[in-house]
Amino acid sequence: MSTRTRRGRRRLAGLVAGTSLVAGLAVAVPAAPAEAAWACSGVTVVVDFTAFGGGVQKKCDTAHPTTGLKALQDVGYTLTGTQRYGLAFVCRINNKPSKAQDPCVVTPPANAYWSYWKAPHKGAWSYSSQGAGSSVPTPGTVEGWAFGAGTAPSIKAP
């Protein structure tokens, strides 16, 4: 066997070994968690249903909503306000709580209401100082809703 042939085989063997090593490294790298992949070019809406045995839902509103209520409706949630004040007090989101749990006549009780939160993208939740009907969300921000005694949504703002 010529020297040239031996060199060619060594290069080929090195190339195959290097390719196997790279392929092995690519397989060994863990996939990024789904949370890291979340991206919304508009306003992110988070609704925490854990008080009702459900999970936390996050949706993206790219329609440039004019209010926090509009963002919630734009992404498909049904809202029920109180009989006395309408949507000035959000009593139900997607029929939670049930009519038996709260008839939605006046304001919900202080330990069982939908609290409204805001956060920058991947930032900390802040209890909204404005009602959702007068708050104007901006693209890149997160609107959060959680049921209970005024606790923030149970996930970090995406």
Salt bridges, closest charged atoms under 4 A:
GLU35 OE1 - LYS58 NZ 3.18
ASP74 OD1 - LYS70 NZ 2.79
GLU143 OE2 - LYS118 NZ 2.34
